Amino acid sequence: MAEFLPLVSYPNAPFTNQQRELWLEVGFGGGEHAYALATAHDDVSLIAAEVFENGICSLLSRLAPDDVENPVPLPNLRLFTDDARPLIRSLPDSSLGKMFLMFPDPWPKARHAKRRFVHPLVLPEIARVLVSGGEWRIASDDPTYQHWTDEVLAAQDLFAVTRTTGVRPDGWPPTRYEAKAIKAGRTPVYWSLRKI
Ligand SMILES: C[S@@+](CC[C@H](N)C(=O)[O-])C[C@H]1O[C@@H](n2cnc3c(N)ncnc32)[C@H](O)[C@@H]1O
């Protein structure tokens, strides 16, 4: 698996698909959502970012199973195994068609609110890299984060909120984290935003 990582690492390993759009997933966890998106949209290139080693290994073992001798990288999925925030700062203006933030760490204590990914200071950074009309999908199962997200979104004019729902929309692949949250009795909220 260690030999496979350089073959799928962003930015060193180039995408090899015909790229209609570039998408970014922040914090892919076990990689279920990123893998499902990449396999469903072969005309899109997806950068999937994660810092958690177990998560990175989990997606790698899906891409390069132990019983496959010479695994071939998916042409349109590359892993960024570091903090997604500097990556976003390094991307050109209007370079992303969509961004995905599925169940971000909630940082529920008020004194840690500045670490939340959905944050008034982060929104302009996301808006800069998304194309006009581009989509930002967010999901959270944490009531404090849900309330916080609604408040942050109500106080900005970079994104239009096109949908807020408690039912996972079609085309949003499920994640293991989400399944655990529902089993534990929490109700996720799913937001679709459109860059104005
Ligand atoms: C609660 S988990 C959810 C994982 C996944 N999205 C899912 O739904 O199963 C949040 C993930 O975001 C990752 N993460 C948090 N901040 C990050 C950052 N700045 N860059 C990349 N990954 C990040 C964490 O390591 C963690 O795996």
PDBQT file of the ligand as one rigid body, heavy atoms in Angstrom, charges set to zero:
ROOT
HETATM    1  C1  LIG A 201     -16.208  13.427  11.664  1.00  0.00    +0.000 C 
HETATM    2  S1  LIG A 201     -15.094  12.883  10.452  1.00  0.00    +0.000 S 
HETATM    3  C2  LIG A 201     -16.141  12.581   9.048  1.00  0.00    +0.000 C 
HETATM    4  C3  LIG A 201     -15.462  11.816   7.964  1.00  0.00    +0.000 C 
HETATM    5  C4  LIG A 201     -16.228  11.621   6.659  1.00  0.00    +0.000 C 
HETATM    6  N1  LIG A 201     -16.468  12.851   5.966  1.00  0.00    +0.000 N 
HETATM    7  C5  LIG A 201     -17.503  10.860   6.871  1.00  0.00    +0.000 C 
HETATM    8  O1  LIG A 201     -18.578  11.443   6.732  1.00  0.00    +0.000 OA
HETATM    9  O2  LIG A 201     -17.431   9.659   7.175  1.00  0.00    +0.000 OA
HETATM   10  C6  LIG A 201     -14.249  14.388   9.995  1.00  0.00    +0.000 C 
HETATM   11  C7  LIG A 201     -12.942  14.137   9.244  1.00  0.00    +0.000 C 
HETATM   12  O3  LIG A 201     -12.392  15.354   8.780  1.00  0.00    +0.000 OA
HETATM   13  C8  LIG A 201     -10.984  15.268   8.860  1.00  0.00    +0.000 C 
HETATM   14  N2  LIG A 201     -10.443  16.640   8.864  1.00  0.00    +0.000 N 
HETATM   15  C9  LIG A 201     -10.667  17.576   9.801  1.00  0.00    +0.000 A 
HETATM   16  N3  LIG A 201     -10.048  18.724   9.494  1.00  0.00    +0.000 NA
HETATM   17  C10 LIG A 201      -9.410  18.490   8.311  1.00  0.00    +0.000 A 
HETATM   18  C11 LIG A 201      -8.589  19.302   7.474  1.00  0.00    +0.000 A 
HETATM   19  N4  LIG A 201      -8.305  20.575   7.790  1.00  0.00    +0.000 N 
HETATM   20  N5  LIG A 201      -8.098  18.764   6.346  1.00  0.00    +0.000 NA
HETATM   21  C12 LIG A 201      -8.381  17.475   6.026  1.00  0.00    +0.000 A 
HETATM   22  N6  LIG A 201      -9.154  16.661   6.777  1.00  0.00    +0.000 NA
HETATM   23  C13 LIG A 201      -9.670  17.172   7.901  1.00  0.00    +0.000 A 
HETATM   24  C14 LIG A 201     -10.740  14.511  10.142  1.00  0.00    +0.000 C 
HETATM   25  O4  LIG A 201      -9.463  13.893  10.171  1.00  0.00    +0.000 OA
HETATM   26  C15 LIG A 201     -11.875  13.490  10.124  1.00  0.00    +0.000 C 
HETATM   27  O5  LIG A 201     -11.484  12.264   9.531  1.00  0.00    +0.000 OA
ENDROOT
TORSDOF 0
